[in-house]
Amino acid sequence: MTLITGVLLLICAVWIYPFLWNLSASVKSPAEVFDGLNPFPSVVRLDNYVRAWTDGWMGRYFLNTVFITFFSIVISVTVTALIGYVLGRYAFPGKKVVIALFAVSVFMPEGYTIIPSFDLIHTLHLDNSLWGITLAEAGGAHVVAVLLFAGFFRQLPGELEEVARVDGAGFLRIFARIYLPLAKPVTATAIILQFMASWNSFLLPLVLTLSRPDLRTLAVGIYSFQGEHQTDFGAMAAASAIALIPIVVVFLVLQRYFVESVAGAMKG
């Protein structure tokens, strides 16, 4: 038992070491960042955070990321819940083909969709705007969320829908007032998945903000600390820590729903 505990602790230490290294580097001087593997700094320095927030424009990038993430969550969760509701509650010709197309899209690398996404945003005259980046982030397939919603709605009794129709409720009212409120665990999971995807997204915001650096997100802004001849690793680590805080907070707040949703999907 002691040996197993020791091995598990060693694996945990190796697993979280990069995270501890990044936090440690964010409070070290540039000369101390690569000075050995010791994650504990001799002196805690907060000037990296000040430099990242002011000189690195992380405050502006933080607000851009909040805007893009919030509205991409609203759009993607609404759309995936509706798709999951239709797939879970209704039978229609070609349903299996639709599900198969969703499954195939999982294996498509993100880089292959950059050019059509850019062309679509340009056609809609939304390039060089936060709304364009938001729509591009919310426009993915989101297969996991769709299948979770479909599996959850499929398990609910049909009597709920029949009673609502007797009372005169239509499609959207039945979905929004009866079925969607019952799907809190799945909705929380979809929010977490979209939050992490949009907050950490790099390639798509990088391409869409090439001509507008002021529209960069946090992930793209962190990359800007890498210069051609010199890289400010201390400020880069501080910027990474700033970008990481909201993800940890959101996951801790919604983790109960996330666990319930995953457990329910495994039982199904």
ChimeraX attribute file (.defattr): number of C-alpha atoms within 10 A of each C-alpha:
attribute: neighborCount
match mode: 1-to-1
recipient: residues
	/A:1	6
	/A:2	7
	/A:3	8
	/A:4	9
	/A:5	10
	/A:6	11
	/A:7	12
	/A:8	12
	/A:9	12
	/A:10	11
	/A:11	12
	/A:12	11
	/A:13	12
	/A:14	11
	/A:15	11
	/A:16	10
	/A:17	14
	/A:18	12
	/A:19	15
	/A:20	15
	/A:21	17
	/A:22	20
	/A:23	20
	/A:24	22
	/A:25	27
	/A:26	29
	/A:27	24
	/A:28	27
	/A:29	20
	/A:30	16
	/A:31	9
	/A:32	14
	/A:33	21
	/A:34	13
	/A:35	10
	/A:36	7
	/A:37	9
	/A:38	12
	/A:39	18
	/A:40	14
	/A:41	16
	/A:42	10
	/A:43	9
	/A:44	13
	/A:45	16
	/A:46	15
	/A:47	16
	/A:48	23
	/A:49	23
	/A:50	15
	/A:51	18
	/A:52	25
	/A:53	19
	/A:54	12
	/A:55	11
	/A:56	19
	/A:57	17
	/A:58	24
	/A:59	16
	/A:60	17
	/A:61	23
	/A:62	20
	/A:63	15
	/A:64	19
	/A:65	25
	/A:66	17
	/A:67	16
	/A:68	24
	/A:69	25
	/A:70	16
	/A:71	17
	/A:72	25
	/A:73	22
	/A:74	13
	/A:75	15
	/A:76	23
	/A:77	25
	/A:78	16
	/A:79	17
	/A:80	23
	/A:81	26
	/A:82	19
	/A:83	16
	/A:84	23
	/A:85	22
	/A:86	18
	/A:87	22
	/A:88	20
	/A:89	17
	/A:90	10
	/A:91	10
	/A:92	8
	/A:93	7
	/A:94	9
	/A:95	12
	/A:96	12
	/A:97	10
	/A:98	12
	/A:99	14
	/A:100	11
	/A:101	12
	/A:102	17
	/A:103	16
	/A:104	12
	/A:105	14
	/A:106	14
	/A:107	8
	/A:108	10
	/A:109	9
	/A:110	12
	/A:111	9
	/A:112	9
	/A:113	12
	/A:114	16
	/A:115	12
	/A:116	10
	/A:117	20
	/A:118	19
	/A:119	12
	/A:120	15
	/A:121	20
	/A:122	14
	/A:123	10
	/A:124	10
	/A:125	11
	/A:126	16
	/A:127	19
	/A:128	18
	/A:129	14
	/A:130	20
	/A:131	16
	/A:132	22
	/A:133	32
	/A:134	23
	/A:135	18
	/A:136	21
	/A:137	24
	/A:138	23
	/A:139	14
	/A:140	15
	/A:141	16
	/A:142	21
	/A:143	18
	/A:144	16
	/A:145	24
	/A:146	26
	/A:147	22
	/A:148	26
	/A:149	30
	/A:150	22
	/A:151	20
	/A:152	23
	/A:153	24
	/A:154	18
	/A:155	11
	/A:156	15
	/A:157	10
	/A:158	11
	/A:159	9
	/A:160	12
	/A:161	19
	/A:162	13
	/A:163	12
	/A:164	16
	/A:165	14
	/A:166	9
	/A:167	9
	/A:168	10
	/A:169	15
	/A:170	12
	/A:171	10
	/A:172	10
	/A:173	14
	/A:174	18
	/A:175	18
	/A:176	14
	/A:177	12
	/A:178	14
	/A:179	18
	/A:180	19
	/A:181	11
	/A:182	14
	/A:183	18
	/A:184	15
	/A:185	23
	/A:186	29
	/A:187	23
	/A:188	22
	/A:189	26
	/A:190	25
	/A:191	24
	/A:192	20
	/A:193	19
	/A:194	24
	/A:195	22
	/A:196	16
	/A:197	17
	/A:198	27
	/A:199	23
	/A:200	19
	/A:201	18
	/A:202	18
	/A:203	13
	/A:204	20
	/A:205	25
	/A:206	20
	/A:207	15
	/A:208	24
	/A:209	19
	/A:210	12
	/A:211	11
	/A:212	12
	/A:213	15
	/A:214	14
	/A:215	23
	/A:216	28
	/A:217	31
	/A:218	29
	/A:219	23
	/A:220	21
	/A:221	25
	/A:222	24
	/A:223	15
	/A:224	15
	/A:225	19
	/A:226	13
	/A:227	9
	/A:228	6
	/A:229	5
	/A:230	8
	/A:231	14
	/A:232	16
	/A:233	22
	/A:234	29
	/A:235	28
	/A:236	25
	/A:237	25
	/A:238	27
	/A:239	30
	/A:240	22
	/A:241	18
	/A:242	20
	/A:243	21
	/A:244	15
	/A:245	10
	/A:246	15
	/A:247	15
	/A:248	11
	/A:249	11
	/A:250	14
	/A:251	19
	/A:252	11
	/A:253	11
	/A:254	15
	/A:255	16
	/A:256	13
	/A:257	19
	/A:258	23
	/A:259	15
	/A:260	16
	/A:261	23
	/A:262	15
	/A:263	11
	/A:264	15
	/A:265	15
	/A:266	8
	/A:267	7
	/A:268	11
